[in-house]
Amino acid sequence: MTGMPDKDRPVLLIVEDDLGLQRQLRWAYEGYEIVVASDRAQALDAVRAHEPAVVTLDLGLPPDPDGVTEGFATLRDILSMKPDTKVIVASGHGARDSALRAIADGAWDFYAKPIDIDALGLIVARAFHVHALEAENRRLAARGGAGGFGGLITASPEMALVTRTLERVAPANVSVMLLGASGTGKELLARGLHDASPRRKGAFVAINCAAIPETLLESELFGHEKGAFTGAVKTTEGKIEQAAGGTLFLDEIGDVPLALQVKLLRFLQERVIERIGGRKAIPVDTRIVCATHQNVDAMVADGRFREDLYYRLAEIVVRIPALSERTGDATLLARHFVTRYAKAMNPGVTGLAPDARAAIDAWSWPGNVRELENRIKRAVIMADGKLVTAADLDIDGKAADGAALNLRAVREIADRKAIRHALARADGNISGASRLLGISRPTLYDLLKSYDLHV
């Protein structure tokens, strides 16, 4: 590994085992401090030491220079260590399949070899620009800004990785599968994907496949002709047609029966439908985004979900973290819900009591954001005073800290978490927060400045 970055210049990490290409790339970029790594171990050392905003990554790394296994492992480890990194993946190995997999695994962009230095330079410059914009957005969100992608309210790096992936795939005409537990905001993210896509002027149509009886689901999706069955008094368009030119969100796709999966597969393959009772093939241009909380791989293995349909629906797979895995989001969302429901249901309530904040921080939220919203709504109604208390929330639990990655990252995560919690419990009062943390006010001010945190 080489390179001693100047802190005043943005750091670009180049992960490439070809020495000739290393030299070519090193001298191709001006305005950046270049760090070069030849394998996964060197790349991870460089991320720990220099925290680069942008990384170019060759998938063919030793000990698997002719494959992609080591490259994808390096991508995974970089994003686990520093989720906001813009990783630009380059490979000559099965370019299209590698591109789809790289984006699904969190890469920011993909470039097929042989590399055009000028074109790659533009991608790198844009990656630095977007990284800077996202950093500014996170700073604004930390100050209590409104919802971002799809109206999602979050300030956690875990969700930043999810929204970054969705923003990247939004312009592409590919099917997206969102995997996550109930209540994690899958429909909000699907709507955000639609709004960020070229189809934003078309309709966004959502349907919960688990909420509709099997006998009616086919008609809901594909529509029916007049007289097709008893009660069909007029020709009716299905949800797929209603979303023409836009996006159809199929929530709980795992509940679609096998017989209907065949018809859905035909639509995805040929982009035509036939209404129930109809004989005419109707072409429909609709993008499919689907979601489920179930283990689809296990369903495929058990024969409960068609493998060919799975691959059509899951061109891009995005996993949504649980609320307990989203650093700081529970308190941020709780404040939002208190404000919303107090205005409508109990105007005397103005916020959260310190013991309520502590309880929210400690609870594991098995029902995710939906559980949090329901508990806050109930607590606002039941609150006797101006502040919602832990008793109003009716929860107790134990906090669970995430696993360590590296010393610097763990220290910063711990500091940020402790400072946010102390400020929340002290209602933003610096003196109170410093007493809770056991440090002086000047020290707390220095930490706030160092981590760019705002009261």
Order of alpha helices (4+ residues) and beta strands (2+ residues): beta-alpha-beta-alpha-beta-alpha-beta-alpha-beta-alpha-alpha-beta-alpha-beta-alpha-beta-beta-alpha-beta-alpha-beta-beta-beta-alpha-alpha-beta-alpha-beta-alpha-alpha-beta-alpha-alpha-alpha-alpha
